[in-house]
């Protein structure tokens, strides 16, 4: 999650704000329709001198959600955690089992930051790692 300082900085920099929105729109193919519309609308607001705090939060959330991570705090490798979850997936609900398989097929070494919470929950359910051992994540 972006810090207040970063949110405030980007909202007061309309040129940087629009550049980030344009870059996200161009380089992330998995955006939802709402995210695409939001990013497009930002670029259509060329006369704005400052964006709102809420717009800044959403822009940075989109950026962070699509960032890939390789490691979680405590030195836990996403690669190892995904492999362990995949091997023990039969002990999860059908939805979580399918989700783990999908993540593993997308990448065996990284996961999107927005999926870290669900991965943590699945790990806790399987008892493969203590919940308090997880924390912040590190970017790829």
Secondary structure, 3 states (H helix, E strand, C coil): CCCHHHHHHHHCCHHHHHHHHHHHHHHCCCCCHHHHHHHHHHHCCCCCCCCCHHHHHHHHHHHHHCCEEEEECCCEEHHHHHHHHHHCHHHCCHHHHHHHHHHHHHCCCCEEHHHHHHHHHHHHHHCCCCHHHCCCEEEC
